[in-house]
Amino acid sequence: MLANNIKTYRKSKGITQEEMARDIEISRSALSRIETGSYSPSAKTMGKISNYFKVPIGEIFFNPDVLYNNTNSHFE
């Protein structure tokens, strides 16, 4: 669920892996592995992703609806 939530939200905002990876200070290949589920992000990286999307970490894991309906999004 986590991998799909991150990927779907990033794509829905028209953000490339390169852009997001740069903004959260990880490699594009690391982000790709996170989005495919082949790599579990560290707590530090999850914090960066959470801050980037402006949602609590738990919401990224367990409640994908908040990603799609978040009115306080980083991108608005």
C-alpha positions as a Markdown table, in Angstrom:
| # | Residue | x | y | z |
|---|---|---|---|---|
| 1 | Met | 0.0 | 0.0 | 0.0 |
| 2 | Leu | 2.8 | 2.5 | 0.9 |
| 3 | Ala | 4.6 | 2.1 | -2.4 |
| 4 | Asn | 1.4 | 2.6 | -4.4 |
| 5 | Asn | 0.2 | 5.5 | -2.3 |
| 6 | Ile | 3.5 | 7.4 | -2.8 |
| 7 | Lys | 3.7 | 6.7 | -6.5 |
| 8 | Thr | 0.0 | 7.5 | -7.2 |
| 9 | Tyr | 0.1 | 10.8 | -5.4 |
| 10 | Arg | 3.3 | 11.9 | -7.0 |
| 11 | Lys | 2.0 | 11.1 | -10.4 |
| 12 | Ser | -1.4 | 12.8 | -9.7 |
| 13 | Lys | 0.5 | 16.0 | -9.0 |
| 14 | Gly | 2.6 | 15.7 | -12.2 |
| 15 | Ile | 5.9 | 15.4 | -10.3 |
| 16 | Thr | 8.7 | 13.3 | -11.7 |
| 17 | Gln | 10.7 | 10.9 | -9.7 |
| 18 | Glu | 13.8 | 13.1 | -10.4 |
| 19 | Glu | 12.0 | 16.2 | -9.0 |
| 20 | Met | 10.7 | 14.5 | -5.8 |
| 21 | Ala | 14.0 | 12.7 | -5.2 |
| 22 | Arg | 15.9 | 15.9 | -5.4 |
| 23 | Asp | 13.5 | 17.7 | -3.1 |
| 24 | Ile | 13.6 | 15.0 | -0.4 |
| 25 | Glu | 17.4 | 14.5 | -0.9 |
| 26 | Ile | 17.5 | 10.9 | -2.0 |
| 27 | Ser | 18.5 | 9.3 | -5.2 |
| 28 | Arg | 16.0 | 8.8 | -8.0 |
| 29 | Ser | 16.8 | 5.1 | -7.9 |
| 30 | Ala | 16.0 | 4.9 | -4.2 |
| 31 | Leu | 12.7 | 6.6 | -4.8 |
| 32 | Ser | 12.0 | 4.2 | -7.7 |
| 33 | Arg | 12.7 | 1.2 | -5.4 |
| 34 | Ile | 10.4 | 2.7 | -2.7 |
| 35 | Glu | 7.6 | 3.1 | -5.2 |
| 36 | Thr | 8.0 | -0.5 | -6.5 |
| 37 | Gly | 8.0 | -1.9 | -3.0 |
| 38 | Ser | 11.5 | -3.4 | -3.4 |
| 39 | Tyr | 12.9 | -1.1 | -0.7 |
| 40 | Ser | 11.5 | 0.1 | 2.6 |
| 41 | Pro | 12.3 | 3.7 | 3.3 |
| 42 | Ser | 14.0 | 4.6 | 6.6 |
| 43 | Ala | 12.2 | 6.6 | 9.2 |
| 44 | Lys | 14.1 | 9.7 | 8.2 |
| 45 | Thr | 13.1 | 9.3 | 4.5 |
| 46 | Met | 9.5 | 8.6 | 5.5 |
| 47 | Gly | 9.6 | 11.9 | 7.5 |
| 48 | Lys | 10.8 | 13.7 | 4.4 |
| 49 | Ile | 8.1 | 12.2 | 2.3 |
| 50 | Ser | 5.5 | 13.1 | 4.9 |
| 51 | Asn | 6.7 | 16.6 | 5.1 |
| 52 | Tyr | 6.8 | 16.9 | 1.3 |
| 53 | Phe | 3.2 | 15.9 | 0.9 |
| 54 | Lys | 2.2 | 17.7 | 4.1 |
| 55 | Val | 0.4 | 14.7 | 5.6 |
| 56 | Pro | 1.1 | 12.5 | 8.7 |
| 57 | Ile | 3.3 | 9.5 | 8.1 |
| 58 | Gly | 0.4 | 7.2 | 9.2 |
| 59 | Glu | -1.9 | 8.6 | 6.6 |
| 60 | Ile | 0.5 | 7.6 | 3.8 |
| 61 | Phe | 0.6 | 4.1 | 5.1 |
| 62 | Phe | -3.0 | 3.5 | 6.0 |
| 63 | Asn | -5.3 | 6.1 | 4.5 |
| 64 | Pro | -4.7 | 6.8 | 0.8 |
| 65 | Asp | -7.9 | 9.0 | 0.7 |
| 66 | Val | -6.1 | 11.7 | 2.6 |
| 67 | Leu | -3.5 | 12.0 | -0.1 |
| 68 | Tyr | -6.0 | 12.6 | -2.8 |
| 69 | Asn | -8.3 | 14.9 | -0.7 |
| 70 | Asn | -5.6 | 16.8 | 1.2 |
| 71 | Thr | -6.5 | 20.5 | 1.1 |
| 72 | Asn | -3.2 | 21.5 | 2.7 |
| 73 | Ser | -1.1 | 19.9 | 0.0 |
| 74 | His | 2.5 | 21.0 | -0.8 |
| 75 | Phe | 1.4 | 21.5 | -4.3 |
| 76 | Glu | -1.6 | 23.8 | -4.0 |
